[in-house]
């Protein structure tokens, strides 16, 4: 077993960064950020400034990898802090859109399924057979059983909430249009994925998706973005582990589904339907224009997957 990393004081952490070639313009401010944000969180924003080194793989082919102990010339500590601040604003903007998207789709699902049964979320017959019958490896439960277990946990945590207590005391169960208030985005995404294709298609059509499975993928990807944002993880140049199938279209064909901008385009596509008078697109564009002026020019807003002339795209309606 390899030796565990030793504890380091904040002064030692700063000394390590300086020793790796990072410029520190204000040591007091740098120490303050290390104390408030932590070395590990800031290291994610310092990573793009690491120098490249050329190595050979097992077959002798040359490959570039990031140095562990050396930063590119001209890299400054404040560059990482400015990226962190930019990313924080980007996460807040994402959460603003995602809240509205989640609320709208919740209503659609509850309204459509509630007509079939007021407790539709608890009725296996309303969902696709694989979701209700196929046992998942590991848990020994079906997808619907796992969903219901999550629902029960949320219900237990919410029993003292006034509207939940009222419905449980009076009726014993929550109708689906009330139960949605204690779902999270992940639960919404998973329940939608378990719906019959015909039901999915009805909702997908409202939002301009080609079909239910495609829209299910959008929800799954947006839930990933929501989790990254809500847990204060790095978003601006992150790799989207739940990246989606590319969407066909002039500008869409240029996007990289593994980069964040692809998901912001999906958010904007949905926002134009849900909140057509929103200024969200303008706020996103303004934030991109405010991307920090970094000392090291190897890092740019295009690392998040932006494409040339994106503001002229009709989707964004900015020019």
C-alpha positions as CSV (number, residue, x, y, z in Angstrom):
1,X,0.0,0.0,0.0
2,X,1.3,3.4,-0.9
3,X,2.1,5.9,1.9
4,X,-0.8,8.3,2.6
5,X,-0.2,12.0,1.9
6,X,0.8,14.0,5.0
7,X,-1.1,16.9,6.4
8,X,0.1,20.3,5.3
9,X,-0.4,23.7,6.9
10,X,-1.8,26.5,4.7
11,X,1.6,28.1,4.6
12,X,3.1,24.8,3.4
13,X,0.4,24.4,0.8
14,X,1.2,27.9,-0.6
15,X,4.9,27.1,-0.6
16,X,4.2,23.9,-2.6
17,X,2.4,26.0,-5.2
18,X,5.1,28.6,-5.4
19,X,7.7,25.8,-5.8
20,X,5.8,24.5,-8.8
21,X,6.1,27.8,-10.6
22,X,2.8,29.4,-9.7
23,X,2.9,33.2,-9.4
24,X,1.5,34.5,-6.1
25,X,0.7,38.2,-6.4
26,X,-0.8,38.6,-2.9
27,X,0.3,36.0,-0.4
28,X,-2.2,37.2,2.3
29,X,-5.1,36.9,-0.2
30,X,-3.9,33.5,-1.4
31,X,-3.7,32.1,2.1
32,X,-7.2,33.5,2.8
33,X,-8.6,31.6,-0.2
34,X,-6.8,28.4,0.8
35,X,-8.4,28.7,4.3
36,X,-11.9,29.4,2.9
37,X,-12.0,27.2,-0.2
38,X,-9.4,24.5,0.5
39,X,-6.4,23.4,-1.5
40,X,-8.2,20.5,-3.1
41,X,-11.1,22.5,-4.5
42,X,-8.8,25.1,-5.9
43,X,-6.6,22.4,-7.5
44,X,-9.4,21.7,-9.9
45,X,-9.2,25.3,-11.2
46,X,-5.4,25.2,-11.2
47,X,-5.3,22.0,-13.3
48,X,-5.7,23.8,-16.7
49,X,-2.5,25.7,-15.9
50,X,-0.4,22.6,-15.4
51,X,2.4,22.3,-18.0
52,X,2.4,19.5,-20.5
53,X,5.1,16.9,-20.6
54,X,5.7,14.5,-23.5
55,X,5.7,10.8,-22.6
56,X,5.7,7.5,-24.4
57,X,3.0,4.8,-24.0
58,X,3.6,1.1,-24.0
59,X,3.7,1.0,-27.8
60,X,6.3,3.8,-27.9
61,X,3.8,6.4,-29.2
62,X,4.3,10.0,-27.9
63,X,1.5,11.5,-25.8
64,X,1.1,14.7,-23.9
65,X,0.1,14.6,-20.2
66,X,-0.3,17.2,-17.5
67,X,2.7,17.7,-15.2
68,X,1.9,17.0,-11.5
69,X,4.5,19.4,-10.2
70,X,4.9,22.2,-12.7
71,X,2.7,25.0,-13.9
72,X,2.9,26.7,-17.3
73,X,4.8,30.0,-17.5
74,X,2.7,32.9,-16.6
75,X,0.2,31.0,-14.4
76,X,-1.0,33.0,-11.4
77,X,-2.9,31.9,-8.3
78,X,-5.5,34.6,-8.9
79,X,-6.3,33.0,-12.3
80,X,-7.6,30.0,-10.5
81,X,-9.6,32.1,-8.1
82,X,-11.1,34.1,-10.9
83,X,-12.0,30.8,-12.7
84,X,-13.7,29.6,-9.5
85,X,-15.8,32.8,-9.2
86,X,-16.8,32.5,-12.9
87,X,-17.7,28.8,-12.3
88,X,-19.8,29.7,-9.3
89,X,-21.8,32.2,-11.3
90,X,-22.2,29.6,-14.1
91,X,-23.5,27.0,-11.6
92,X,-26.0,29.5,-10.2
93,X,-27.2,30.3,-13.7
94,X,-27.6,26.6,-14.5
95,X,-29.6,26.0,-11.3
96,X,-31.9,28.9,-12.2
97,X,-32.8,27.3,-15.5
98,X,-32.9,23.7,-14.1
99,X,-35.4,24.6,-11.4
100,X,-37.8,26.0,-13.9
101,X,-37.3,22.9,-16.2
102,X,-37.8,20.5,-13.3
103,X,-41.0,22.2,-12.1
104,X,-42.5,22.3,-15.6
105,X,-41.8,18.6,-16.4
106,X,-43.0,17.5,-13.0
107,X,-46.4,19.1,-13.8
108,X,-46.5,17.4,-17.2
109,X,-45.7,14.0,-15.7
110,X,-48.2,14.3,-12.8
111,X,-51.0,15.7,-15.1
112,X,-50.6,12.9,-17.7
113,X,-50.2,10.0,-15.3
114,X,-52.7,11.4,-12.7
115,X,-55.5,11.0,-15.3
116,X,-54.8,7.3,-15.4
117,X,-54.6,6.9,-11.6
118,X,-54.3,9.5,-8.8
119,X,-51.6,7.4,-7.2
120,X,-50.0,6.5,-10.6
121,X,-46.4,6.8,-9.2
122,X,-47.1,3.7,-7.0
123,X,-49.0,1.6,-9.6
124,X,-46.6,-0.7,-11.6
125,X,-49.2,-1.3,-14.4
126,X,-48.8,2.3,-15.5
127,X,-45.2,1.9,-16.4
128,X,-43.1,0.1,-18.9
129,X,-42.6,-3.6,-18.1
130,X,-38.8,-3.4,-17.9
131,X,-39.1,-0.7,-15.2
132,X,-41.4,-2.7,-13.1
133,X,-40.3,-6.3,-13.7
134,X,-36.7,-6.4,-14.6
135,X,-34.5,-7.0,-11.5
136,X,-31.4,-4.9,-11.4
137,X,-28.0,-6.4,-10.6
138,X,-26.7,-5.5,-7.2
139,X,-29.9,-4.3,-5.5
140,X,-32.1,-7.3,-6.4
141,X,-35.0,-4.8,-7.0
142,X,-36.7,-3.5,-10.1
143,X,-36.2,0.1,-11.2
144,X,-39.6,0.9,-9.9
145,X,-39.0,-0.6,-6.5
146,X,-35.8,1.4,-6.2
147,X,-37.7,4.5,-7.2
148,X,-40.3,3.8,-4.6
149,X,-37.6,3.3,-1.9
150,X,-36.3,6.7,-2.7
151,X,-39.8,8.1,-2.6
152,X,-40.4,6.6,0.8
153,X,-37.2,8.1,2.2
154,X,-38.2,11.5,1.0
155,X,-41.7,11.0,2.3
156,X,-40.4,10.1,5.8
157,X,-38.1,13.2,5.8
158,X,-41.1,15.4,4.8
159,X,-43.8,14.1,7.2
160,X,-43.7,17.2,9.3
161,X,-44.1,19.5,6.3
162,X,-47.5,21.0,6.6
163,X,-49.0,20.0,3.2
164,X,-47.6,16.4,3.5
165,X,-48.9,16.0,7.0
166,X,-52.3,17.3,5.9
167,X,-52.6,14.8,3.0
168,X,-51.3,11.9,5.0
169,X,-53.6,12.6,7.9
170,X,-56.7,13.1,5.7
171,X,-56.1,10.6,2.9
172,X,-53.3,8.3,4.0
173,X,-51.4,8.8,0.7
174,X,-50.2,11.6,-1.6
175,X,-51.8,11.9,-5.0
176,X,-49.2,12.1,-7.7
177,X,-49.6,15.9,-8.3
178,X,-48.8,16.4,-4.6
179,X,-46.1,13.7,-4.4
180,X,-44.0,15.6,-7.1
181,X,-43.3,18.3,-4.5
182,X,-41.0,15.8,-2.6
183,X,-39.3,14.4,-5.7
184,X,-35.8,15.5,-6.7
185,X,-34.6,15.9,-10.3
186,X,-33.1,12.4,-10.3
187,X,-36.4,10.8,-9.2
188,X,-38.2,12.8,-12.0
189,X,-35.7,11.6,-14.6
190,X,-35.9,8.0,-13.5
191,X,-39.7,7.9,-13.4
192,X,-39.9,9.5,-16.8
193,X,-37.5,6.9,-18.1
194,X,-39.8,4.1,-16.8
195,X,-43.0,5.5,-18.5
196,X,-44.5,3.9,-21.6
197,X,-43.1,5.2,-24.9
198,X,-46.4,6.7,-25.9
199,X,-46.7,8.7,-22.7
200,X,-43.1,9.8,-23.0
201,X,-43.7,11.0,-26.6
202,X,-46.6,13.2,-25.6
203,X,-44.4,15.2,-23.2
204,X,-41.3,15.1,-25.4
205,X,-43.3,16.7,-28.3
206,X,-44.1,19.7,-26.1
207,X,-40.4,20.4,-25.6
208,X,-39.3,19.7,-29.2
209,X,-37.5,16.5,-28.6
210,X,-37.6,13.9,-31.4
211,X,-39.2,11.3,-29.1
212,X,-39.6,10.1,-25.5
213,X,-36.2,8.3,-25.2
214,X,-34.3,11.3,-26.5
215,X,-36.1,13.6,-24.0
216,X,-35.4,11.0,-21.3
217,X,-31.7,11.4,-22.2
218,X,-32.0,15.2,-21.9
219,X,-33.4,14.8,-18.4
220,X,-30.7,12.4,-17.4
221,X,-28.0,14.7,-18.6
222,X,-29.5,17.8,-17.0
223,X,-29.8,15.9,-13.8
224,X,-26.0,15.3,-13.9
225,X,-25.5,19.1,-14.5
226,X,-27.9,19.8,-11.6
227,X,-25.9,17.5,-9.3
228,X,-22.6,19.0,-10.3
229,X,-24.0,22.5,-9.7
230,X,-25.8,21.8,-6.4
231,X,-22.8,20.1,-4.9
232,X,-20.5,23.0,-5.8
233,X,-18.3,20.9,-8.2
234,X,-16.5,22.3,-11.2
235,X,-18.8,22.8,-14.1
236,X,-17.3,25.2,-16.7
237,X,-14.8,22.8,-18.3
238,X,-15.9,19.5,-16.8
239,X,-16.4,16.3,-18.7
240,X,-20.1,15.3,-18.7
241,X,-20.2,11.7,-17.7
242,X,-23.8,11.4,-18.8
243,X,-23.2,13.0,-22.2
244,X,-25.9,12.6,-24.7
245,X,-26.5,11.6,-28.3
246,X,-25.6,14.5,-30.6
247,X,-28.6,16.5,-31.9
248,X,-28.9,17.0,-35.6
249,X,-28.9,20.6,-36.9
250,X,-26.6,23.3,-38.4
251,X,-25.2,24.5,-35.1
252,X,-25.9,21.4,-33.0
253,X,-23.6,19.3,-35.3
254,X,-20.7,21.5,-34.1
255,X,-21.3,20.9,-30.4
256,X,-19.5,18.4,-28.3
257,X,-22.0,16.4,-26.1
258,X,-19.3,15.8,-23.5
259,X,-18.8,19.5,-22.8
260,X,-21.0,21.8,-20.7
261,X,-22.1,24.2,-23.4
262,X,-24.1,21.4,-25.1
263,X,-26.2,21.2,-21.9
264,X,-26.6,25.0,-21.7
265,X,-28.0,24.8,-25.3
266,X,-30.5,22.2,-24.2
267,X,-31.5,24.4,-21.2
268,X,-32.0,27.3,-23.5
269,X,-34.1,25.2,-25.9
270,X,-36.4,24.3,-23.0
271,X,-36.4,27.7,-21.5
272,X,-37.7,29.2,-24.7
273,X,-40.7,27.0,-24.3
274,X,-41.2,27.2,-20.6
275,X,-40.3,30.9,-20.0
276,X,-40.2,32.6,-23.4
277,X,-39.8,36.1,-21.9
278,X,-36.9,35.1,-19.6
279,X,-33.7,37.0,-19.8
280,X,-31.7,33.8,-19.0
281,X,-30.0,33.7,-22.4
282,X,-28.8,37.3,-22.1
283,X,-27.5,36.6,-18.6
284,X,-25.6,33.5,-19.9
285,X,-24.1,35.5,-22.8
286,X,-23.1,38.4,-20.4
287,X,-21.4,35.9,-18.1
288,X,-19.5,34.4,-21.0
289,X,-18.3,37.8,-22.1
290,X,-17.1,38.4,-18.5
291,X,-14.9,35.4,-18.6
292,X,-11.8,36.4,-16.6
293,X,-8.8,38.0,-18.4
294,X,-6.3,35.4,-17.3
295,X,-2.5,35.9,-17.3
296,X,-2.1,32.5,-19.0
297,X,-3.8,32.5,-22.4
298,X,-3.8,28.7,-22.7
299,X,-7.2,28.7,-20.9
300,X,-10.3,30.2,-22.6
301,X,-14.1,30.1,-22.4
302,X,-14.0,27.8,-25.4
303,X,-12.8,25.1,-23.0
304,X,-16.5,24.7,-22.0
305,X,-17.4,23.7,-25.6
306,X,-18.4,27.1,-27.0
307,X,-18.5,27.3,-30.8
308,X,-17.7,30.2,-33.1
309,X,-20.5,32.6,-33.7
310,X,-22.8,30.9,-31.2
311,X,-24.5,34.1,-30.3
312,X,-25.8,34.4,-33.9
313,X,-27.6,31.1,-33.5
314,X,-31.4,31.5,-33.6
315,X,-31.6,29.3,-30.5
316,X,-30.1,32.0,-28.4
317,X,-31.7,34.9,-30.2
318,X,-28.9,37.3,-29.3
319,X,-28.1,38.9,-32.7
